[in-house]
Amino acid sequence: MAAFLMRETFIVQAATPALAVLPILANEAHGDVKYATDIVVMSTVLFIVVVPILMTIIQYI
């Protein structure tokens, strides 16, 4: 049971949206802040959609 819980935890951590500070870094580097913000928002939305699906699939593996 503990191994299953660890595996689920690692999968959720791996799927977590990374680099939420990207728009700040883009602003400091005079980059495209809107594009960076869109990337963060899209990755967060995909996280919310994909993780429950992955967790359901993992239960059958």
C-alpha positions as a Markdown table, in Angstrom:
| # | Residue | x | y | z |
|---|---|---|---|---|
| 1 | Met | 0.0 | 0.0 | 0.0 |
| 2 | Ala | 2.8 | 2.4 | 0.8 |
| 3 | Ala | 4.5 | 1.8 | -2.5 |
| 4 | Phe | 1.2 | 2.5 | -4.3 |
| 5 | Leu | 0.8 | 5.8 | -2.4 |
| 6 | Met | 4.4 | 6.8 | -3.1 |
| 7 | Arg | 3.9 | 6.1 | -6.8 |
| 8 | Glu | 0.7 | 8.2 | -6.9 |
| 9 | Thr | 2.5 | 11.0 | -5.0 |
| 10 | Phe | 5.4 | 11.0 | -7.5 |
| 11 | Ile | 3.1 | 11.1 | -10.5 |
| 12 | Val | 1.1 | 14.0 | -9.1 |
| 13 | Gln | 4.4 | 15.9 | -8.3 |
| 14 | Ala | 5.7 | 15.2 | -11.8 |
| 15 | Ala | 2.4 | 16.5 | -13.4 |
| 16 | Thr | 2.3 | 19.6 | -11.2 |
| 17 | Pro | 2.7 | 22.8 | -13.3 |
| 18 | Ala | 6.2 | 24.1 | -13.1 |
| 19 | Leu | 7.7 | 27.5 | -13.2 |
| 20 | Ala | 4.7 | 29.6 | -12.0 |
| 21 | Val | 7.2 | 32.4 | -11.6 |
| 22 | Leu | 7.8 | 32.4 | -15.4 |
| 23 | Pro | 5.8 | 35.7 | -16.0 |
| 24 | Ile | 8.0 | 37.5 | -13.5 |
| 25 | Leu | 11.1 | 36.2 | -15.1 |
| 26 | Ala | 9.8 | 37.2 | -18.5 |
| 27 | Asn | 9.1 | 40.7 | -17.2 |
| 28 | Glu | 12.5 | 41.1 | -15.8 |
| 29 | Ala | 14.1 | 40.0 | -19.0 |
| 30 | His | 11.8 | 42.3 | -21.0 |
| 31 | Gly | 10.2 | 39.3 | -22.6 |
| 32 | Asp | 6.6 | 38.5 | -23.6 |
| 33 | Val | 4.8 | 38.5 | -20.3 |
| 34 | Lys | 1.4 | 37.7 | -21.8 |
| 35 | Tyr | 2.8 | 34.7 | -23.5 |
| 36 | Ala | 4.5 | 33.5 | -20.3 |
| 37 | Thr | 1.2 | 34.0 | -18.4 |
| 38 | Asp | -0.7 | 32.1 | -21.0 |
| 39 | Ile | 1.7 | 29.1 | -20.7 |
| 40 | Val | 1.3 | 29.1 | -16.9 |
| 41 | Val | -2.5 | 29.2 | -17.2 |
| 42 | Met | -2.6 | 26.5 | -19.8 |
| 43 | Ser | -0.4 | 24.2 | -17.9 |
| 44 | Thr | -2.5 | 24.7 | -14.8 |
| 45 | Val | -5.7 | 23.9 | -16.7 |
| 46 | Leu | -4.2 | 20.8 | -18.2 |
| 47 | Phe | -3.1 | 19.7 | -14.8 |
| 48 | Ile | -6.6 | 20.0 | -13.5 |
| 49 | Val | -7.9 | 17.9 | -16.4 |
| 50 | Val | -5.1 | 15.3 | -16.9 |
| 51 | Val | -4.3 | 14.3 | -13.3 |
| 52 | Pro | -7.7 | 12.7 | -12.4 |
| 53 | Ile | -7.5 | 10.8 | -15.7 |
| 54 | Leu | -4.0 | 9.6 | -14.9 |
| 55 | Met | -4.9 | 8.6 | -11.4 |
| 56 | Thr | -7.8 | 6.6 | -12.7 |
| 57 | Ile | -5.6 | 4.8 | -15.2 |
| 58 | Ile | -2.9 | 4.1 | -12.6 |
| 59 | Gln | -5.4 | 2.3 | -10.4 |
| 60 | Tyr | -5.7 | -0.4 | -13.1 |
| 61 | Ile | -1.9 | -0.8 | -13.5 |
